[in-house]
Amino acid sequence: MKMVHFNIVTILILFDCFNTSVAQYSKDSCNLIAKNRYSAEMGSIQLGEIFTSYEIPYLNDHTIIYNAKDKKWHLYGIISPQTNFIHLIADSLTQKGWVKEKPFSDGAVEIWAPHIIFHNNLYHMFYTKIGIPREIHHVVSRDLFNWSKSEKPVLALKNELTENMKNKDPMVFRDEANKQWIMYYSMMKDDKHWVVGYSTSDNLNNWSDPKICFDENTDMPGVESPFVVKRGEYYYLFLSARPWPVGGEDIFRSKSPFLWKIKDLVRRINPWHAAEVIQDLDGQWYLTLSSGTQCKDFRMAPLYWNDIIKD
């Protein structure tokens, strides 16, 4: 039988963060070494040494993408005040000290959580505009510097119970198995309970009505910054602020991109927040760590996947 090796998630764990009070976190929490960040071992993700990429007091939800034409890595992310996104570039994903470029703004009072993908020779940015209801917008660029204007949202969720389902933190994933795009986001399923929702699309402009892919029946909004990675036959869902409000990054594993359950938890990395999972040009994976919640400065660490999947 042929053996196919896929790298998938390991980590040594030295303390049980499920029983750790959030009150102990401070701005020094970022200085914990990688091996001191894990909950009781349930899976296999391993982090390397955490390093600082950019010195800044506050850089929260963010997105990183490579531009093959200018051979630069580009980062867009939330800063304070939250009226625009910071724009940083670097020659290398591991470069210490990225270069600040012109920020992105759409004139809104407050914008959150950008996510950028590349498709059909265009960069597509999805982000949240704060209002009632909250809106997810879509803009495009050819160079990651100049962006189109969004005239109307692609999603602005409300229901019979509330005018604001608080949908936010979009992440767009290409589901090759079903030949469609999936947008994941944090939202309320009614007027109280928080879930991870999703919509599907064939063209990145028209999206289906929301469905739920993760529901723990809670009124705590600890389903922030969903991020999905497919590895072999498994889909990994990364979620932040667990436990709410200042907690770690939970990782769930499922064979479906449309459903994760609480029992699918394979790892908690704590403290951590608003992680992006990025693969470098040499194949090395990295897990990013936003600043402003548990630490200062924008950081990341090598991520090692260690699964073996049999045909």
Disulfide bonds with the S-S distance in Angstrom:
Cys30-Cys295 2.20
